Amino acid sequence: MARETRQCLRDFNRLNTATTMARALYDGMLEIYPDCVNPGSLWSATNRQEAAMRLTATLTSGCSRAAAPLPAASSANVVRTS
């Protein structure tokens, strides 16, 4: 069972590098594992992976510019509760 799980994860990673859309990754995994995959979990995983790739692309697109320094903390920014 562990060997099959590792192979499934390797296949997911391989297809993930070859695709850019969640649907293509989902369809590819179902083609390889038509009876062994939980379609709901697979759909969730492929959509999360696509979202992560988009976020990474967004965050790295401006890496050539120097980051602006964070504002210094001050007591004026503190909200006090009683």
All heavy atoms as a GROMACS GRO file, in nm:
protein
  615
    1MET      N    1   0.082  -0.120   0.000
    1MET     CA    2   0.000   0.000   0.000
    1MET      C    3   0.086   0.127   0.000
    1MET      O    4   0.058   0.220  -0.073
    1MET     CB    5  -0.093  -0.002   0.122
    1MET     CG    6  -0.184   0.117   0.128
    1MET     SD    7  -0.313   0.104   0.007
    1MET     CE    8  -0.450   0.157   0.098
    2ALA      N    9   0.192   0.130   0.081
    2ALA     CA   10   0.278   0.247   0.087
    2ALA      C   11   0.348   0.270  -0.047
    2ALA      O   12   0.364   0.385  -0.090
    2ALA     CB   13   0.380   0.232   0.198
    3ARG      N   14   0.387   0.164  -0.115
    3ARG     CA   15   0.453   0.176  -0.244
    3ARG      C   16   0.357   0.239  -0.346
    3ARG      O   17   0.397   0.326  -0.423
    3ARG     CB   18   0.499   0.039  -0.293
    3ARG     CG   19   0.565   0.046  -0.430
    3ARG     CD   20   0.616  -0.087  -0.474
    3ARG     NE   21   0.735  -0.116  -0.396
    3ARG     CZ   22   0.788  -0.236  -0.383
    3ARG    NH1   23   0.734  -0.338  -0.443
    3ARG    NH2   24   0.897  -0.254  -0.312
    4GLU      N   25   0.230   0.196  -0.344
    4GLU     CA   26   0.133   0.252  -0.437
    4GLU      C   27   0.106   0.399  -0.408
    4GLU      O   28   0.090   0.479  -0.500
    4GLU     CB   29   0.001   0.173  -0.431
    4GLU     CG   30   0.011   0.033  -0.488
    4GLU     CD   31   0.057  -0.070  -0.385
    4GLU    OE1   32   0.078  -0.033  -0.267
    4GLU    OE2   33   0.074  -0.186  -0.422
    5THR      N   34   0.103   0.433  -0.279
    5THR     CA   35   0.081   0.573  -0.241
    5THR      C   36   0.196   0.660  -0.288
    5THR      O   37   0.175   0.769  -0.342
    5THR     CB   38   0.063   0.585  -0.089
    5THR    OG1   39  -0.050   0.506  -0.050
    5THR    CG2   40   0.042   0.729  -0.046
    6ARG      N   41   0.318   0.613  -0.269
    6ARG     CA   42   0.435   0.689  -0.315
    6ARG      C   43   0.432   0.708  -0.467
    6ARG      O   44   0.463   0.815  -0.518
    6ARG     CB   45   0.565   0.621  -0.271
    6ARG     CG   46   0.597   0.642  -0.124
    6ARG     CD   47   0.740   0.601  -0.091
    6ARG     NE   48   0.766   0.460  -0.113
    6ARG     CZ   49   0.742   0.362  -0.026
    6ARG    NH1   50   0.692   0.393   0.092
    6ARG    NH2   51   0.770   0.237  -0.055
    7GLN      N   52   0.393   0.602  -0.538
    7GLN     CA   53   0.386   0.613  -0.684
    7GLN      C   54   0.278   0.712  -0.726
    7GLN      O   55   0.297   0.790  -0.818
    7GLN     CB   56   0.361   0.476  -0.749
    7GLN     CG   57   0.362   0.480  -0.900
    7GLN     CD   58   0.493   0.530  -0.957
    7GLN    OE1   59   0.600   0.484  -0.916
    7GLN    NE2   60   0.488   0.625  -1.049
    8CYS      N   61   0.167   0.711  -0.658
    8CYS     CA   62   0.059   0.804  -0.688
    8CYS      C   63   0.107   0.949  -0.668
    8CYS      O   64   0.080   1.036  -0.750
    8CYS     CB   65  -0.062   0.774  -0.601
    8CYS     SG   66  -0.206   0.877  -0.638
    9LEU      N   67   0.180   0.972  -0.559
    9LEU     CA   68   0.233   1.106  -0.533
    9LEU      C   69   0.337   1.146  -0.638
    9LEU      O   70   0.341   1.262  -0.682
    9LEU     CB   71   0.292   1.114  -0.393
    9LEU     CG   72   0.190   1.105  -0.279
    9LEU    CD1   73   0.261   1.093  -0.146
    9LEU    CD2   74   0.097   1.223  -0.281
   10ARG      N   75   0.421   1.052  -0.678
   10ARG     CA   76   0.518   1.082  -0.785
   10ARG      C   77   0.446   1.117  -0.915
   10ARG      O   78   0.486   1.210  -0.985
   10ARG     CB   79   0.614   0.963  -0.805
   10ARG     CG   80   0.723   0.954  -0.699
   10ARG     CD   81   0.832   0.856  -0.740
   10ARG     NE   82   0.785   0.718  -0.738
   10ARG     CZ   83   0.793   0.636  -0.635
   10ARG    NH1   84   0.847   0.677  -0.522
   10ARG    NH2   85   0.748   0.512  -0.643
   11ASP      N   86   0.342   1.041  -0.947
   11ASP     CA   87   0.265   1.071  -1.068
   11ASP      C   88   0.199   1.208  -1.060
   11ASP      O   89   0.197   1.283  -1.157
   11ASP     CB   90   0.160   0.963  -1.093
   11ASP     CG   91   0.222   0.831  -1.137
   11ASP    OD1   92   0.333   0.833  -1.195
   11ASP    OD2   93   0.159   0.726  -1.113
   12PHE      N   94   0.145   1.241  -0.943
   12PHE     CA   95   0.083   1.373  -0.923
   12PHE      C   96   0.187   1.483  -0.947
   12PHE      O   97   0.162   1.578  -1.021
   12PHE     CB   98   0.026   1.383  -0.782
   12PHE     CG   99  -0.047   1.513  -0.756
   12PHE    CD1  100  -0.184   1.521  -0.775
   12PHE    CD2  101   0.020   1.625  -0.710
   12PHE    CE1  102  -0.252   1.640  -0.751
   12PHE    CE2  103  -0.047   1.744  -0.685
   12PHE     CZ  104  -0.184   1.750  -0.705
   13ASN      N  105   0.305   1.468  -0.887
   13ASN     CA  106   0.411   1.569  -0.903
   13ASN      C  107   0.458   1.579  -1.048
   13ASN      O  108   0.481   1.688  -1.099
   13ASN     CB  109   0.527   1.540  -0.810
   13ASN     CG  110   0.493   1.566  -0.666
   13ASN    OD1  111   0.407   1.646  -0.635
   13ASN    ND2  112   0.558   1.494  -0.576
   14ARG      N  113   0.471   1.464  -1.115
   14ARG     CA  114   0.513   1.463  -1.255
   14ARG      C  115   0.411   1.535  -1.342
   14ARG      O  116   0.446   1.621  -1.424
   14ARG     CB  117   0.532   1.319  -1.302
   14ARG     CG  118   0.573   1.306  -1.448
   14ARG     CD  119   0.590   1.161  -1.489
   14ARG     NE  120   0.474   1.077  -1.461
   14ARG     CZ  121   0.364   1.071  -1.535
   14ARG    NH1  122   0.353   1.146  -1.644
   14ARG    NH2  123   0.264   0.991  -1.504
   15LEU      N  124   0.284   1.501  -1.325
   15LEU     CA  125   0.179   1.567  -1.404
   15LEU      C  126   0.167   1.714  -1.368
   15LEU      O  127   0.138   1.798  -1.454
   15LEU     CB  128   0.045   1.497  -1.383
   15LEU     CG  129   0.029   1.362  -1.451
   15LEU    CD1  130  -0.101   1.296  -1.407
   15LEU    CD2  131   0.033   1.376  -1.601
   16ASN      N  132   0.189   1.746  -1.243
   16ASN     CA  133   0.181   1.886  -1.200
   16ASN      C  134   0.284   1.972  -1.271
   16ASN      O  135   0.255   2.086  -1.308
   16ASN     CB  136   0.199   1.895  -1.048
   16ASN     CG  137   0.182   2.035  -0.998
   16ASN    OD1  138   0.084   2.101  -1.029
   16ASN    ND2  139   0.278   2.082  -0.922
   17THR      N  140   0.404   1.919  -1.294
   17THR     CA  141   0.505   1.996  -1.364
   17THR      C  142   0.477   2.006  -1.514
   17THR      O  143   0.526   2.096  -1.580
   17THR     CB  144   0.647   1.938  -1.343
   17THR    OG1  145   0.650   1.804  -1.392
   17THR    CG2  146   0.687   1.942  -1.197
   18ALA      N  147   0.397   1.913  -1.566
   18ALA     CA  148   0.366   1.911  -1.709
   18ALA      C  149   0.238   1.987  -1.743
   18ALA      O  150   0.209   2.006  -1.861
   18ALA     CB  151   0.354   1.766  -1.756
   19THR      N  152   0.162   2.029  -1.645
   19THR     CA  153   0.035   2.097  -1.670
   19THR      C  154   0.032   2.232  -1.600
   19THR      O  155   0.111   2.257  -1.509
   19THR     CB  156  -0.084   2.013  -1.619
   19THR    OG1  157  -0.071   1.993  -1.479
   19THR    CG2  158  -0.092   1.879  -1.688
   20THR      N  159  -0.059   2.318  -1.644
   20THR     CA  160  -0.073   2.449  -1.579
   20THR      C  161  -0.213   2.471  -1.525
   20THR      O  162  -0.235   2.567  -1.453
   20THR     CB  163  -0.041   2.562  -1.678
   20THR    OG1  164  -0.127   2.551  -1.791
   20THR    CG2  165   0.104   2.557  -1.723
   21MET      N  166  -0.306   2.384  -1.560
   21MET     CA  167  -0.444   2.401  -1.518
   21MET      C  168  -0.487   2.282  -1.430
   21MET      O  169  -0.448   2.168  -1.455
   21MET     CB  170  -0.537   2.411  -1.639
   21MET     CG  171  -0.503   2.526  -1.733
   21MET     SD  172  -0.520   2.689  -1.658
   21MET     CE  173  -0.694   2.698  -1.637
   22ALA      N  174  -0.571   2.313  -1.332
   22ALA     CA  175  -0.619   2.209  -1.240
   22ALA      C  176  -0.692   2.099  -1.316
   22ALA      O  177  -0.675   1.981  -1.286
   22ALA     CB  178  -0.711   2.271  -1.136
   23ARG      N  179  -0.770   2.136  -1.415
   23ARG     CA  180  -0.848   2.035  -1.488
   23ARG      C  181  -0.758   1.935  -1.561
   23ARG      O  182  -0.786   1.815  -1.565
   23ARG     CB  183  -0.943   2.104  -1.587
   23ARG     CG  184  -1.036   2.009  -1.660
   23ARG     CD  185  -1.123   1.938  -1.556
   23ARG     NE  186  -1.188   1.823  -1.611
   23ARG     CZ  187  -1.317   1.795  -1.592
   23ARG    NH1  188  -1.393   1.875  -1.520
   23ARG    NH2  189  -1.369   1.689  -1.643
   24ALA      N  190  -0.648   1.982  -1.620
   24ALA     CA  191  -0.556   1.892  -1.690
   24ALA      C  192  -0.488   1.796  -1.591
   24ALA      O  193  -0.472   1.677  -1.621
   24ALA     CB  194  -0.451   1.973  -1.765
   25LEU      N  195  -0.451   1.846  -1.475
   25LEU     CA  196  -0.391   1.761  -1.372
   25LEU      C  197  -0.492   1.658  -1.323
   25LEU      O  198  -0.462   1.539  -1.310
   25LEU     CB  199  -0.340   1.847  -1.256
   25LEU     CG  200  -0.278   1.778  -1.137
   25LEU    CD1  201  -0.165   1.685  -1.177
   25LEU    CD2  202  -0.228   1.883  -1.037
   26TYR      N  203  -0.613   1.702  -1.298
   26TYR     CA  204  -0.721   1.614  -1.252
   26TYR      C  205  -0.748   1.504  -1.355
   26TYR      O  206  -0.752   1.386  -1.322
   26TYR     CB  207  -0.846   1.699  -1.230
   26TYR     CG  208  -0.969   1.623  -1.187
   26TYR    CD1  209  -0.987   1.585  -1.055
   26TYR    CD2  210  -1.069   1.592  -1.279
   26TYR    CE1  211  -1.101   1.516  -1.015
   26TYR    CE2  212  -1.184   1.524  -1.240
   26TYR     CZ  213  -1.199   1.487  -1.108
   26TYR     OH  214  -1.312   1.419  -1.070
   27ASP      N  215  -0.765   1.543  -1.482
   27ASP     CA  216  -0.793   1.445  -1.587
   27ASP      C  217  -0.678   1.347  -1.604
   27ASP      O  218  -0.700   1.227  -1.625
   27ASP     CB  219  -0.822   1.516  -1.720
   27ASP     CG  220  -0.955   1.588  -1.720
   27ASP    OD1  221  -1.041   1.558  -1.633
   27ASP    OD2  222  -0.974   1.675  -1.807
   28GLY      N  223  -0.555   1.397  -1.595
   28GLY     CA  224  -0.439   1.310  -1.608
   28GLY      C  225  -0.432   1.206  -1.497
   28GLY      O  226  -0.402   1.088  -1.522
   29MET      N  227  -0.461   1.248  -1.375
   29MET     CA  228  -0.459   1.152  -1.262
   29MET      C  229  -0.571   1.050  -1.276
   29MET      O  230  -0.551   0.931  -1.249
   29MET     CB  231  -0.469   1.226  -1.129
   29MET     CG  232  -0.343   1.298  -1.088
   29MET     SD  233  -0.200   1.190  -1.064
   29MET     CE  234  -0.248   1.104  -0.915
   30LEU      N  235  -0.688   1.093  -1.319
   30LEU     CA  236  -0.798   0.998  -1.337
   30LEU      C  237  -0.770   0.900  -1.451
   30LEU      O  238  -0.815   0.786  -1.448
   30LEU     CB  239  -0.929   1.071  -1.362
   30LEU     CG  240  -0.995   1.132  -1.239
   30LEU    CD1  241  -1.126   1.201  -1.278
   30LEU    CD2  242  -1.020   1.029  -1.132
   31GLU      N  243  -0.693   0.945  -1.549
   31GLU     CA  244  -0.656   0.855  -1.659
   31GLU      C  245  -0.562   0.745  -1.608
   31GLU      O  246  -0.575   0.629  -1.646
   31GLU     CB  247  -0.589   0.935  -1.769
   31GLU     CG  248  -0.560   0.856  -1.894
   31GLU     CD  249  -0.504   0.944  -2.004
   31GLU    OE1  250  -0.560   1.051  -2.030
   31GLU    OE2  251  -0.404   0.901  -2.064
   32ILE      N  252  -0.470   0.782  -1.521
   32ILE     CA  253  -0.375   0.684  -1.466
   32ILE      C  254  -0.443   0.595  -1.362
   32ILE      O  255  -0.418   0.475  -1.356
   32ILE     CB  256  -0.253   0.755  -1.404
   32ILE    CG1  257  -0.178   0.833  -1.511
   32ILE    CG2  258  -0.160   0.654  -1.336
   32ILE    CD1  259  -0.071   0.926  -1.454
   33TYR      N  260  -0.526   0.655  -1.277
   33TYR     CA  261  -0.589   0.584  -1.166
   33TYR      C  262  -0.742   0.597  -1.173
   33TYR      O  263  -0.803   0.661  -1.089
   33TYR     CB  264  -0.541   0.642  -1.032
   33TYR     CG  265  -0.392   0.633  -1.013
   33TYR    CD1  266  -0.310   0.743  -1.037
   33TYR    CD2  267  -0.333   0.514  -0.971
   33TYR    CE1  268  -0.173   0.735  -1.020
   33TYR    CE2  269  -0.195   0.505  -0.954
   33TYR     CZ  270  -0.116   0.616  -0.979
   33TYR     OH  271   0.020   0.607  -0.962
   34PRO      N  272  -0.806   0.533  -1.270
   34PRO     CA  273  -0.951   0.552  -1.287
   34PRO      C  274  -1.035   0.496  -1.172
   34PRO      O  275  -1.142   0.549  -1.143
   34PRO     CB  276  -0.981   0.478  -1.417
   34PRO     CG  277  -0.870   0.380  -1.433
   34PRO     CD  278  -0.750   0.444  -1.370
   35ASP      N  279  -0.986   0.395  -1.103
   35ASP     CA  280  -1.064   0.332  -0.996
   35ASP      C  281  -1.006   0.350  -0.857
   35ASP      O  282  -1.068   0.311  -0.759
   35ASP     CB  283  -1.079   0.182  -1.023
   35ASP     CG  284  -1.150   0.155  -1.155
   35ASP    OD1  285  -1.245   0.229  -1.186
   35ASP    OD2  286  -1.108   0.062  -1.226
   36CYS      N  287  -0.887   0.407  -0.848
   36CYS     CA  288  -0.818   0.410  -0.719
   36CYS      C  289  -0.812   0.548  -0.656
   36CYS      O  290  -0.752   0.565  -0.551
   36CYS     CB  291  -0.675   0.359  -0.737
   36CYS     SG  292  -0.668   0.190  -0.793
   37VAL      N  293  -0.871   0.646  -0.718
   37VAL     CA  294  -0.859   0.784  -0.669
   37VAL      C  295  -0.995   0.833  -0.622
   37VAL      O  296  -1.097   0.808  -0.686
   37VAL     CB  297  -0.805   0.875  -0.781
   37VAL    CG1  298  -0.806   1.020  -0.739
   37VAL    CG2  299  -0.666   0.833  -0.821
   38ASN      N  300  -0.998   0.902  -0.509
   38ASN     CA  301  -1.119   0.968  -0.462
   38ASN      C  302  -1.134   1.097  -0.543
   38ASN      O  303  -1.056   1.190  -0.525
   38ASN     CB  304  -1.106   0.998  -0.312
   38ASN     CG  305  -1.226   1.071  -0.257
   38ASN    OD1  306  -1.294   1.144  -0.328
   38ASN    ND2  307  -1.249   1.054  -0.130
   39PRO      N  308  -1.232   1.104  -0.634
   39PRO     CA  309  -1.243   1.221  -0.722
   39PRO      C  310  -1.258   1.354  -0.648
   39PRO      O  311  -1.202   1.455  -0.690
   39PRO     CB  312  -1.366   1.192  -0.806
   39PRO     CG  313  -1.384   1.045  -0.801
   39PRO     CD  314  -1.332   1.003  -0.665
   40GLY      N  315  -1.329   1.356  -0.537
   40GLY     CA  316  -1.346   1.480  -0.461
   40GLY      C  317  -1.216   1.529  -0.401
   40GLY      O  318  -1.182   1.648  -0.409
   41SER      N  319  -1.141   1.439  -0.342
   41SER     CA  320  -1.011   1.476  -0.285
   41SER      C  321  -0.914   1.518  -0.393
   41SER      O  322  -0.837   1.614  -0.376
   41SER     CB  323  -0.952   1.359  -0.206
   41SER     OG  324  -1.031   1.331  -0.093
   42LEU      N  325  -0.917   1.448  -0.504
   42LEU     CA  326  -0.828   1.482  -0.616
   42LEU      C  327  -0.861   1.620  -0.670
   42LEU      O  328  -0.772   1.700  -0.695
   42LEU     CB  329  -0.839   1.377  -0.726
   42LEU     CG  330  -0.757   1.404  -0.852
   42LEU    CD1  331  -0.608   1.414  -0.819
   42LEU    CD2  332  -0.782   1.296  -0.955
   43TRP      N  333  -0.990   1.650  -0.687
   43TRP     CA  334  -1.030   1.782  -0.737
   43TRP      C  335  -0.984   1.892  -0.643
   43TRP      O  336  -0.933   1.996  -0.685
   43TRP     CB  337  -1.180   1.787  -0.759
   43TRP     CG  338  -1.226   1.917  -0.819
   43TRP    CD1  339  -1.304   2.011  -0.761
   43TRP    CD2  340  -1.193   1.968  -0.949
   43TRP    NE1  341  -1.323   2.117  -0.846
   43TRP    CE2  342  -1.255   2.093  -0.963
   43TRP    CE3  343  -1.115   1.920  -1.054
   43TRP    CZ2  344  -1.243   2.172  -1.077
   43TRP    CZ3  345  -1.104   1.998  -1.168
   43TRP    CH2  346  -1.167   2.122  -1.179
   44SER      N  347  -0.999   1.870  -0.514
   44SER     CA  348  -0.954   1.968  -0.416
   44SER      C  349  -0.803   1.988  -0.423
   44SER      O  350  -0.754   2.101  -0.422
   44SER     CB  351  -0.995   1.922  -0.276
   44SER     OG  352  -0.949   2.010  -0.178
   45ALA      N  353  -0.729   1.880  -0.432
   45ALA     CA  354  -0.582   1.888  -0.438
   45ALA      C  355  -0.535   1.959  -0.564
   45ALA      O  356  -0.444   2.042  -0.559
   45ALA     CB  357  -0.521   1.748  -0.431
   46THR      N  358  -0.597   1.930  -0.677
   46THR     CA  359  -0.554   1.994  -0.802
   46THR      C  360  -0.586   2.143  -0.801
   46THR      O  361  -0.506   2.224  -0.849
   46THR     CB  362  -0.616   1.926  -0.926
   46THR    OG1  363  -0.758   1.931  -0.916
   46THR    CG2  364  -0.569   1.783  -0.940
   47ASN      N  365  -0.698   2.181  -0.744
   47ASN     CA  366  -0.733   2.323  -0.737
   47ASN      C  367  -0.642   2.398  -0.642
   47ASN      O  368  -0.603   2.512  -0.668
   47ASN     CB  369  -0.880   2.340  -0.698
   47ASN     CG  370  -0.970   2.327  -0.817
   47ASN    OD1  371  -0.971   2.414  -0.903
   47ASN    ND2  372  -1.042   2.217  -0.825
   48ARG      N  373  -0.608   2.336  -0.530
   48ARG     CA  374  -0.514   2.401  -0.438
   48ARG      C  375  -0.378   2.418  -0.502
   48ARG      O  376  -0.312   2.519  -0.483
   48ARG     CB  377  -0.500   2.319  -0.309
   48ARG     CG  378  -0.617   2.334  -0.218
   48ARG     CD  379  -0.594   2.254  -0.093
   48ARG     NE  380  -0.712   2.263  -0.010
   48ARG     CZ  381  -0.707   2.266   0.120
   48ARG    NH1  382  -0.593   2.256   0.182
   48ARG    NH2  383  -0.818   2.274   0.190
   49GLN      N  384  -0.335   2.317  -0.578
   49GLN     CA  385  -0.205   2.325  -0.644
   49GLN      C  386  -0.204   2.436  -0.748
   49GLN      O  387  -0.108   2.510  -0.758
   49GLN     CB  388  -0.169   2.190  -0.707
   49GLN     CG  389  -0.028   2.183  -0.757
   49GLN     CD  390   0.074   2.206  -0.649
   49GLN    OE1  391   0.051   2.182  -0.531
   49GLN    NE2  392   0.189   2.254  -0.686
   50GLU      N  393  -0.311   2.449  -0.824
   50GLU     CA  394  -0.319   2.557  -0.923
   50GLU      C  395  -0.316   2.693  -0.853
   50GLU      O  396  -0.246   2.785  -0.897
   50GLU     CB  397  -0.445   2.545  -1.008
   50GLU     CG  398  -0.453   2.652  -1.115
   50GLU     CD  399  -0.577   2.640  -1.202
   50GLU    OE1  400  -0.624   2.527  -1.227
   50GLU    OE2  401  -0.628   2.745  -1.244
   51ALA      N  402  -0.388   2.706  -0.744
   51ALA     CA  403  -0.388   2.833  -0.669
   51ALA      C  404  -0.248   2.863  -0.615
   51ALA      O  405  -0.203   2.978  -0.619
   51ALA     CB  406  -0.489   2.827  -0.556
   52ALA      N  407  -0.178   2.762  -0.567
   52ALA     CA  408  -0.042   2.781  -0.515
   52ALA      C  409   0.052   2.824  -0.626
   52ALA      O  410   0.138   2.912  -0.605
   52ALA     CB  411   0.007   2.652  -0.450
   53MET      N  412   0.037   2.767  -0.745
   53MET     CA  413   0.122   2.806  -0.858
   53MET      C  414   0.096   2.950  -0.898
   53MET      O  415   0.188   3.026  -0.927
   53MET     CB  416   0.100   2.713  -0.977
   53MET     CG  417   0.157   2.575  -0.956
   53MET     SD  418   0.154   2.468  -1.102
   53MET     CE  419  -0.019   2.462  -1.142
   54ARG      N  420  -0.031   2.992  -0.897
   54ARG     CA  421  -0.064   3.130  -0.930
   54ARG      C  422  -0.006   3.226  -0.828
   54ARG      O  423   0.047   3.331  -0.863
   54ARG     CB  424  -0.215   3.149  -0.938
   54ARG     CG  425  -0.276   3.090  -1.061
   54ARG     CD  426  -0.424   3.119  -1.064
   54ARG     NE  427  -0.486   3.053  -1.177
   54ARG     CZ  428  -0.615   3.038  -1.190
   54ARG    NH1  429  -0.697   3.085  -1.099
   54ARG    NH2  430  -0.664   2.978  -1.295
   55LEU      N  431  -0.018   3.191  -0.700
   55LEU     CA  432   0.036   3.276  -0.596
   55LEU      C  433   0.188   3.288  -0.608
   55LEU      O  434   0.244   3.397  -0.598
   55LEU     CB  435  -0.002   3.221  -0.458
   55LEU     CG  436   0.052   3.298  -0.338
   55LEU    CD1  437   0.000   3.441  -0.338
   55LEU    CD2  438   0.014   3.228  -0.209
   56THR      N  439   0.254   3.177  -0.632
   56THR     CA  440   0.399   3.178  -0.647
   56THR      C  441   0.439   3.266  -0.765
   56THR      O  442   0.532   3.346  -0.754
   56THR     CB  443   0.453   3.035  -0.667
   56THR    OG1  444   0.418   2.959  -0.552
   56THR    CG2  445   0.603   3.034  -0.687
   57ALA      N  446   0.367   3.254  -0.876
   57ALA     CA  447   0.398   3.336  -0.993
   57ALA      C  448   0.378   3.484  -0.962
   57ALA      O  449   0.457   3.568  -1.003
   57ALA     CB  450   0.311   3.294  -1.110
   58THR      N  451   0.273   3.516  -0.890
   58THR     CA  452   0.246   3.655  -0.853
   58THR      C  453   0.354   3.710  -0.761
   58THR      O  454   0.404   3.820  -0.781
   58THR     CB  455   0.109   3.667  -0.784
   58THR    OG1  456   0.009   3.620  -0.874
   58THR    CG2  457   0.080   3.810  -0.744
   59LEU      N  458   0.393   3.631  -0.663
   59LEU     CA  459   0.492   3.677  -0.566
   59LEU      C  460   0.631   3.689  -0.626
   59LEU      O  461   0.708   3.776  -0.587
   59LEU     CB  462   0.496   3.583  -0.446
   59LEU     CG  463   0.371   3.582  -0.358
   59LEU    CD1  464   0.383   3.476  -0.250
   59LEU    CD2  465   0.346   3.718  -0.296
   60THR      N  466   0.664   3.602  -0.720
   60THR     CA  467   0.799   3.606  -0.777
   60THR      C  468   0.810   3.698  -0.897
   60THR      O  469   0.921   3.727  -0.941
   60THR     CB  470   0.844   3.464  -0.818
   60THR    OG1  471   0.751   3.411  -0.912
   60THR    CG2  472   0.856   3.374  -0.698
   61SER      N  473   0.700   3.748  -0.948
   61SER     CA  474   0.706   3.834  -1.066
   61SER      C  475   0.774   3.967  -1.038
   61SER      O  476   0.829   4.029  -1.127
   61SER     CB  477   0.567   3.858  -1.124
   61SER     OG  478   0.489   3.933  -1.033
   62GLY      N  479   0.773   4.012  -0.914
   62GLY     CA  480   0.835   4.140  -0.882
   62GLY      C  481   0.961   4.127  -0.800
   62GLY      O  482   1.006   4.223  -0.739
   63CYS      N  483   1.023   4.012  -0.800
   63CYS     CA  484   1.141   3.989  -0.716
   63CYS      C  485   1.264   4.068  -0.759
   63CYS      O  486   1.358   4.081  -0.683
   63CYS     CB  487   1.176   3.841  -0.711
   63CYS     SG  488   1.066   3.750  -0.602
   64SER      N  489   1.266   4.119  -0.880
   64SER     CA  490   1.384   4.192  -0.924
   64SER      C  491   1.391   4.331  -0.860
   64SER      O  492   1.496   4.392  -0.856
   64SER     CB  493   1.385   4.206  -1.076
   64SER     OG  494   1.270   4.275  -1.119
   65ARG      N  495   1.280   4.379  -0.809
   65ARG     CA  496   1.279   4.510  -0.742
   65ARG      C  497   1.311   4.492  -0.594
   65ARG      O  498   1.279   4.391  -0.535
   65ARG     CB  499   1.142   4.575  -0.755
   65ARG     CG  500   1.103   4.603  -0.898
   65ARG     CD  501   0.965   4.658  -0.901
   65ARG     NE  502   0.876   4.556  -0.843
   65ARG     CZ  503   0.745   4.560  -0.847
   65ARG    NH1  504   0.686   4.661  -0.902
   65ARG    NH2  505   0.672   4.465  -0.796
   66ALA      N  506   1.371   4.591  -0.538
   66ALA     CA  507   1.399   4.587  -0.394
   66ALA      C  508   1.268   4.603  -0.318
   66ALA      O  509   1.183   4.682  -0.355
   66ALA     CB  510   1.495   4.700  -0.356
   67ALA      N  511   1.254   4.527  -0.214
   67ALA     CA  512   1.133   4.535  -0.133
   67ALA      C  513   1.133   4.662  -0.051
   67ALA      O  514   1.237   4.706  -0.001
   67ALA     CB  515   1.124   4.414  -0.042
   68ALA      N  516   1.018   4.721  -0.037
   68ALA     CA  517   1.004   4.840   0.046
   68ALA      C  518   1.016   4.801   0.193
   68ALA      O  519   0.970   4.694   0.232
   68ALA     CB  520   0.869   4.906   0.021
   69PRO      N  521   1.082   4.882   0.272
   69PRO     CA  522   1.095   4.848   0.414
   69PRO      C  523   0.959   4.851   0.484
   69PRO      O  524   0.870   4.927   0.445
   69PRO     CB  525   1.188   4.956   0.469
   69PRO     CG  526   1.178   5.069   0.372
   69PRO     CD  527   1.145   5.008   0.238
   70LEU      N  528   0.945   4.768   0.583
   70LEU     CA  529   0.822   4.767   0.662
   70LEU      C  530   0.819   4.889   0.751
   70LEU      O  531   0.922   4.935   0.799
   70LEU     CB  532   0.816   4.641   0.748
   70LEU     CG  533   0.803   4.510   0.671
   70LEU    CD1  534   0.813   4.393   0.768
   70LEU    CD2  535   0.673   4.504   0.595
   71PRO      N  536   0.701   4.945   0.777
   71PRO     CA  537   0.693   5.061   0.867
   71PRO      C  538   0.731   5.020   1.009
   71PRO      O  539   0.708   4.908   1.052
   71PRO     CB  540   0.546   5.103   0.858
   71PRO     CG  541   0.474   4.984   0.807
   71PRO     CD  542   0.571   4.905   0.725
   72ALA      N  543   0.790   5.112   1.078
   72ALA     CA  544   0.829   5.086   1.216
   72ALA      C  545   0.704   5.078   1.304
   72ALA      O  546   0.605   5.148   1.281
   72ALA     CB  547   0.920   5.197   1.267
   73ALA      N  548   0.708   4.991   1.402
   73ALA     CA  549   0.596   4.979   1.494
   73ALA      C  550   0.594   5.100   1.584
   73ALA      O  551   0.696   5.154   1.624
   73ALA     CB  552   0.612   4.852   1.577
   74SER      N  553   0.475   5.145   1.618
   74SER     CA  554   0.463   5.256   1.712
   74SER      C  555   0.343   5.229   1.802
   74SER      O  556   0.254   5.151   1.770
   74SER     CB  557   0.444   5.389   1.637
   74SER     OG  558   0.314   5.397   1.584
   75SER      N  559   0.340   5.298   1.914
   75SER     CA  560   0.229   5.280   2.006
   75SER      C  561   0.098   5.333   1.950
   75SER      O  562  -0.008   5.295   1.992
   75SER     CB  563   0.260   5.347   2.140
   75SER     OG  564   0.282   5.485   2.120
   76ALA      N  565   0.106   5.419   1.849
   76ALA     CA  566  -0.017   5.471   1.785
   76ALA      C  567  -0.089   5.362   1.707
   76ALA      O  568  -0.208   5.372   1.685
   76ALA     CB  569   0.020   5.587   1.693
   77ASN      N  570  -0.018   5.257   1.668
   77ASN     CA  571  -0.078   5.148   1.591
   77ASN      C  572  -0.138   5.040   1.680
   77ASN      O  573  -0.200   4.947   1.631
   77ASN     CB  574   0.026   5.083   1.499
   77ASN     CG  575   0.074   5.179   1.394
   77ASN    OD1  576   0.003   5.270   1.355
   77ASN    ND2  577   0.196   5.158   1.347
   78VAL      N  578  -0.121   5.051   1.810
   78VAL     CA  579  -0.168   4.949   1.902
   78VAL      C  580  -0.312   4.976   1.942
   78VAL      O  581  -0.346   5.088   1.980
   78VAL     CB  582  -0.079   4.944   2.029
   78VAL    CG1  583  -0.133   4.844   2.130
   78VAL    CG2  584   0.064   4.911   1.990
   79VAL      N  585  -0.395   4.876   1.931
   79VAL     CA  586  -0.534   4.890   1.974
   79VAL      C  587  -0.544   4.827   2.111
   79VAL      O  588  -0.510   4.713   2.132
   79VAL     CB  589  -0.630   4.816   1.876
   79VAL    CG1  590  -0.772   4.821   1.927
   79VAL    CG2  591  -0.617   4.874   1.737
   80ARG      N  592  -0.590   4.905   2.206
   80ARG     CA  593  -0.601   4.854   2.343
   80ARG      C  594  -0.744   4.812   2.369
   80ARG      O  595  -0.838   4.879   2.329
   80ARG     CB  596  -0.560   4.963   2.441
   80ARG     CG  597  -0.419   5.009   2.420
   80ARG     CD  598  -0.371   5.092   2.538
   80ARG     NE  599  -0.247   5.158   2.507
   80ARG     CZ  600  -0.127   5.102   2.522
   80ARG    NH1  601  -0.119   4.979   2.567
   80ARG    NH2  602  -0.018   5.168   2.493
   81THR      N  603  -0.757   4.701   2.438
   81THR     CA  604  -0.890   4.652   2.477
   81THR      C  605  -0.895   4.642   2.628
   81THR      O  606  -0.796   4.616   2.693
   81THR     CB  607  -0.920   4.515   2.414
   81THR    OG1  608  -0.821   4.422   2.456
   81THR    CG2  609  -0.924   4.524   2.263
   82SER      N  610  -1.010   4.665   2.681
   82SER     CA  611  -1.024   4.659   2.828
   82SER      C  612  -1.088   4.531   2.871
   82SER      O  613  -1.170   4.475   2.810
   82SER     CB  614  -1.111   4.774   2.878
   82SER     OG  615  -1.052   4.896   2.841
   0.00000   0.00000   0.00000
